[in-house]
Amino acid sequence: MKKTIISVVLVFNLSFGVDLEDGYKALKNGDYNKALSIFEYLSSMNHSKAIFILGYMYLKGYVVNQDNTKALEYFKKSASLGNALAQYNLGVLFYEGEIIQQDYKEALEYFKSSASLGFGKAQNYLGFLYYKGKIVIQDYDKAIYYLEQAANQGFTEAQHNLGVMYSNGEGVKQDYKKAIEYFEKAANHDFPESLHNLGVMYYNGEGVKQDYKKVLYLHEKAVVKGIAETQYNLGIIYRDGKIIKRDYNKVIEYFEKAAIQGDSDAQYKLGIMYENGEGVKQDYIIAKEFYKKVCDSGIQIGCDKYNLLNNIKESF
């Protein structure tokens, strides 16, 4: 059920003895009038966190009528008082340009201000922008600088991105052991992409001793997160029967999951299986469907296979 929208009115005396915790408790207890009044009172005293909370409430239409203009006013006021969370959120809003005119220069300034205050999310965001060269000139040194700051605060995305950079030798000397170190930190928090990459490195013996048991363990942990590459890899593992007993039912299951997500390698492998009757009943029609998807992705071999089967006169 929707909560009743309440008017923004100070309904009781808040002249002393209130703090953010009182506002949080009121929200938790369902006393929305009291919570709003507390946050407004603290906001009038230039409490930057309370001002940010009010901005968030207006942004999401939580307790109050949704109002993007008021949300931005509160965020900007909070940011001007040095609130790193408000600065970060303004950076995101200016970057995305959904409720405010997109302005990459403003976004970058807010991200930098927030990062300079030690806010990990902003450091991670900046690191990623410099790593990918989005809205800034690609700069691996700055990417490493910001990502390391965020990684040291336990941000798994930053740890993963550093792992990728060391694994690929992007902006740093290739160092598989360093990559493993960062991937493991993120994987310890079940970050799916790091679980996947660790599995690949254990499969290839990159920076670690080859260990097929760990490959399977890591991939099975990652696959529940729905990563197409992991689904594809598990399909290969069950098809080859090198690590675990061959199981075509599992092969089809994982390839199909990856194919649904648009993985062209999985689509092509399924086409081959249905064309040749490998683990499934031979079916040129289904094979053509998968080859067509590969072709539609701009991959010529898929087009060639599709055209070849299309020219075969078969009675189905």
N, C-alpha and C positions, 0 to 999 in steps of 0.2 A: 504494500500500500504506500502511496505517496505521502510524504510528510507535509503537514499544513505549512504553507508559507507564512512566516510571521513578519510583522512590521519591525523595523529597526528602531526600537525605542528603549531607552534606559529605564528599566522598570524597578530598580531598587538601588539602595545606596551602596556605591562601590568606592567610597572615599578612602578606604584603607584596607590593608590586609588581604589583597587578592593577588594572585599570580597566574601564570599560564596553566599550572597544574589544576587550579580551581576551574579554569575553563574546560580543560580536557575532561575532568571528572563530571562536570555538568553535561557535556556532550555524551559521555558514556552512560550517564543516568537518564538520558532522554530529556533533560531540562534545557531545551534549545534557546529559550528566551534568556535564561541566566547565562549560558555559555556565550551567546552573542554579545550580551551586555558587558561581560567581563572582557572579551577581546576588544570591544570598542573602547572601553574605559582605558585599558592598557595602551591601545593605539593612540589615544589622545595624549598619553604621557610619552609618546615617541618610542614605544617598545617595539623594536624592529621585527621581532618574531610574531608578535600579535598582529602587526600590520600585514605581515606576509600571510598569516592565517586568514585574515579577512579577505585578502586578495584571492586566495585559493578558494574560499567559500563562494565568492562572487563568480569566479571562473567556472566552477563546477555547478553552481546553483544549489549549493548545499546549505540548507536552512533559510537562505535568502533567495530572492529572485535572481536568476542568472544575469550577469551584467559584465560584459567584457571590458567596457570602458572603465568601470569602477575597479575591476580586477587589475587592469594595467596601472591605474593610478596608485593603488595600494602597493603593487609590486615595485613600481618605480620609487615610491617614497621609502619603502623598506630597503631597497637597494642603495639609495642615497645615504642611508644610515649605516651602511656597511654590512648588510645582511647577505652572506655569500649564497644562501639558498635562493633568495629573491633574484640576485644577479644571475645565477645559473639559469633559473627558469625564464628570465627575460631573454637570455641568450638563446634558449631553445625556441621561444616564441618568435623572436626576430629571425631566427634561422629557418624555421618552418613556414612562417608567413601565412598562417591560417586565420588568426584573429587580429592580426596587425600586418601592416605592409612589410613585406620581406625586406630586410636590410642586413646584409652580411657584415657590413662594417660595424653596425651596432651590436650584432650578435657576437662578433669577435671580441669587442671591447668588454662586453659583459662577461663572457667566458674567461677572459684574461683577469678581470677584476676578481671574479669568484675564485679562480685558480690561485691567484696571489695570496688569498686568504686561507689557502690550504684545503679548499673544498675538493674532495676526491673526484666527484662526478664531473666537475668542470675540467679538472686536470685530465681525466680520461677522455673527455669529449675533445679537448684541444689536441691531445696526443693523436687521436684518431684522425682529426681533420688534417694535421700536418703529415701524418702517415699516408693518407690517401690523396693529399693535395686538393682537398675540397675547401673552397672559398679562400684558400691561402695557397701560396706557392709551396709545393711539396718540399718538406725539409725534414729529413730523417733524424738529424741531430735534435731538433726541437721535439719531434715525435717521441724519441727516446727519453728526453728530459721530462716531458709531461707524463708519459706513460709510467716511467719509473716512480714518479711521485705518487701517482694513483695506485700503482701496484704495491708500493710499500704500505699503503693504507688498507690493503686487502681487496682492492677492486679486481674481481675476477676477469672482467673484459680486458682490462689493462694488462694483466698477467698473461692472458691468452695472446693478445696482440704482440707483446714482447716475445713470446714464444715463437710466433709466426716469423717475426723479423729475424730472430737468431737462427731459426730453422732454414730460412730462405737466404740469409745473408743480405738482408735489405737494410742498408745504412749502417750495418755493423759487419764485422768479420763473421762468417758462418760458424756457428758454434752449437753443435747438437746437444752438448751437455747443458749449456745454458738454456736452450730451447726446452729440453726435458724438465729442467728445474722450474721454469715458469709454467709450462703445461701442467706439471704435477700440482703446483700451488692452486691453479684454477680447477683442476680435476678433483682435488680434495673437497671442493665445494660443488661437485657435480656439474661443472660448466660443460655442456655437451660437446662443443667444438673442441675443447681441450681433451676430453675423453677420447674423442674420435682420432685426433692427431697423435695422441700418445699411442693409441692402438696401432696406427700406421707405422710409427717409429719402432715399436716393438716388433712389428711384422718384418720391417726392412733391416732391423738391427742398426738403426741410426742413433749413435750416442749411447746405446744400451745393448746388452746381449740379447740376441733374438729370443723371444719367448712367446710361443704360440698360445699358451694358456692365458697369458696377460692380454694378448690380442683379442681373444674371444671374450674375456671378462670385460675389458674396456669397451669393446664394441656393443656388447649386450647392455651395458649401462647407458651408453650413448643413444642406442637405437630407440629407447623408450621416449626420448625427447623429440623423435620425429625427424632426425637429420637424414636427408636423402642419400648423401654420400655414405653414411654408415649403413643404411639399408642396402645400398648397392654392394658395399664391401661384404656384408654378411651373406648376401646372395652368392657372391663369388666363393666365399669360404665354404658354404654348404654345397656348392656345385663341384668344387675341385676335390673336396674330401681329403684335403691335406692336413687340416687342423682337427677336423671333426668328421664323423661318418657322413658320407654324401646323403643328402636328403632333398629330393627334388620338390617336395611339397614346400619345404622351407625356402628353397631357391625361388620358386614362383611367388611365394608370399612376400619375400623381401624385395624382389625385383619389381613386383606390381606396386608395392608401397612407394618405392622410389620413382617409378614411372608416373604414378599419379601426380607426383610433385614436379614432373617435368624433366626428370633426369634422363637425358637422351641415351646415355650408355646403357641404362637399365632397359629402356624401350627397345634399343637395338638388340640386346641380348635376348629379350623376350621374343622379338621377331625371329631370331635365329632358332630359338627353341621350338616355336610353333611351326616354323618352316620345315625343320628337320625331324619333328616329333621327338625331341630330346626331353624326356621326363614328362611329356604331355602328349595327348593325341595330336597327330599332325593336323594342322588347320591353316591353310593358306590365307583364308579370309582374315583370321585374327592376326596372322603374321603381317599381312599387308597393312592392317590398321596400325600396328606398332611402327612399321617402317615409314608409314605416312607421317606419323608424329615426329619421327626423327628428321624426315625430309622437311617438314614444316619449320623445324628449328634451324634450317639452313645448312644441314649436314648432307653432303653430296652422296655419301655411301647409302644413306637411308633412301634417297631418291632413286639411286641405281637399283637397290633391292626391290623397292616398290614397283618400279617400272618393269623389272624382270618378271616379278610374279604376276603383274597385271597383264603381261603378254602371254602367260602360260594358260592355255585353254584346259581347264579342269572342270569336271562335273562334280559339284559338291553335293 
